[in-house]
Amino acid sequence: MGIAIGDTTTRLKGKRPDGGNFEFDILAHNGQSMVVIEVKTTLRPQDVKKFIEKLNHIKQWVPRYANNVIYGGVAWLTAAAGAEAMAESRGLFSIRATGDSAAIVNSPAFHPRSW
């Protein structure tokens, strides 16, 4: 999708300012841009909503990425109740896992949202 990736980080965990915890499953980054991926076996609409809320706070929770352009994506094996269409309509990359590989399944007209 035209975003160069130099490195990946998995399972980035930390504390929120309110004392709760956060976790980001996969971060693919190059020092200026990054794609943060939420991984689900079954993707549901509430997962998309919760992930967007996490993305809305990532620069506050992880200040070292405050100057990065951040994109979001969801990776899934199955999707329920139109969750994959919801993810795309909200500007997230939609990544379907099949066997030992995965593919971005967004429409050709898709434009990712940045945070």
C-alpha positions as CSV (number, residue, x, y, z in Angstrom):
1,M,0.0,0.0,0.0
2,G,3.0,2.3,-0.5
3,I,4.1,2.5,3.2
4,A,7.7,1.4,3.6
5,I,8.3,-0.8,6.6
6,G,11.7,-1.0,8.2
7,D,10.9,-2.9,11.4
8,T,8.1,-4.5,13.4
9,T,7.2,-4.6,17.1
10,T,4.8,-7.1,18.5
11,R,2.7,-6.9,21.7
12,L,3.6,-3.4,22.8
13,K,2.1,-3.1,26.3
14,G,1.9,-0.2,28.7
15,K,0.0,1.7,31.3
16,R,-2.6,4.4,30.5
17,P,-2.6,7.6,32.4
18,D,-5.9,6.5,34.1
19,G,-4.1,3.4,35.5
20,G,-5.5,0.9,33.1
21,N,-3.4,-1.1,30.6
22,F,-3.1,-1.1,26.9
23,E,-1.7,-3.4,24.3
24,F,-1.1,-3.1,20.6
25,D,-0.6,-6.4,18.7
26,I,1.6,-5.4,15.8
27,L,3.4,-2.1,15.0
28,A,5.1,-1.9,11.6
29,H,7.2,1.2,11.4
30,N,9.9,3.1,9.5
31,G,10.7,6.0,11.9
32,Q,8.2,8.4,10.2
33,S,5.1,6.3,9.5
34,M,3.6,3.3,11.1
35,V,0.8,0.8,10.8
36,V,-0.7,-0.5,14.0
37,I,-2.6,-3.8,13.6
38,E,-5.2,-5.3,15.9
39,V,-5.3,-9.1,15.4
40,K,-8.6,-11.0,16.0
41,T,-9.6,-14.6,15.2
42,T,-13.2,-13.3,14.7
43,L,-13.5,-9.6,14.0
44,R,-16.7,-8.0,15.3
45,P,-18.0,-4.5,15.0
46,Q,-17.3,-3.8,18.7
47,D,-13.6,-4.8,18.1
48,V,-13.4,-2.1,15.4
49,K,-14.8,0.5,17.7
50,K,-12.5,-0.4,20.6
51,F,-9.5,-0.4,18.3
52,I,-10.3,3.1,16.9
53,E,-10.6,4.3,20.5
54,K,-7.1,2.9,21.2
55,L,-5.7,4.6,18.1
56,N,-7.2,7.9,19.2
57,H,-5.0,7.7,22.3
58,I,-1.8,6.1,20.9
59,K,0.2,9.3,20.7
60,Q,-0.6,10.1,24.3
61,W,0.0,6.6,25.6
62,V,3.2,6.0,23.6
63,P,4.8,9.4,23.3
64,R,7.8,8.2,21.3
65,Y,5.4,7.8,18.3
66,A,3.8,11.3,18.8
67,N,5.5,12.7,15.6
68,N,4.7,9.7,13.4
69,V,1.9,9.4,10.9
70,I,-0.1,6.4,12.2
71,Y,-2.4,4.2,10.2
72,G,-4.5,1.4,11.7
73,G,-5.5,-2.0,10.5
74,V,-7.3,-5.1,11.6
75,A,-6.2,-8.6,10.8
76,W,-8.7,-11.4,11.1
77,L,-9.5,-15.0,10.1
78,T,-13.3,-14.5,10.0
79,A,-15.4,-11.4,10.2
80,A,-18.9,-11.1,11.7
81,A,-21.8,-8.7,11.2
82,G,-20.1,-6.7,8.5
83,A,-17.1,-5.8,10.7
84,E,-14.7,-5.9,7.7
85,A,-16.8,-3.3,5.8
86,M,-17.0,-1.2,9.0
87,A,-13.2,-1.3,9.4
88,E,-12.7,-0.1,5.8
89,S,-15.4,2.6,6.0
90,R,-13.6,4.0,9.1
91,G,-10.2,4.1,7.3
92,L,-8.6,1.0,8.6
93,F,-6.6,-1.5,6.6
94,S,-8.5,-4.8,6.5
95,I,-6.2,-7.9,6.4
96,R,-7.6,-11.3,6.0
97,A,-5.5,-14.2,7.1
98,T,-5.7,-17.4,5.1
99,G,-3.6,-20.4,5.9
100,D,0.0,-19.3,6.1
101,S,-0.5,-16.0,4.5
102,A,-2.5,-12.8,4.6
103,A,-3.8,-10.2,2.2
104,I,-5.0,-6.7,2.4
105,V,-8.6,-6.9,1.2
106,N,-9.6,-3.2,1.0
107,S,-11.3,-2.0,-2.1
108,P,-9.1,-0.3,-4.8
109,A,-10.7,3.0,-3.9
110,F,-9.7,2.7,-0.3
111,H,-7.9,5.7,1.4
112,P,-6.5,5.0,4.9
113,R,-7.2,7.4,7.7
114,S,-4.2,8.7,9.6
115,W,-3.8,9.5,13.3
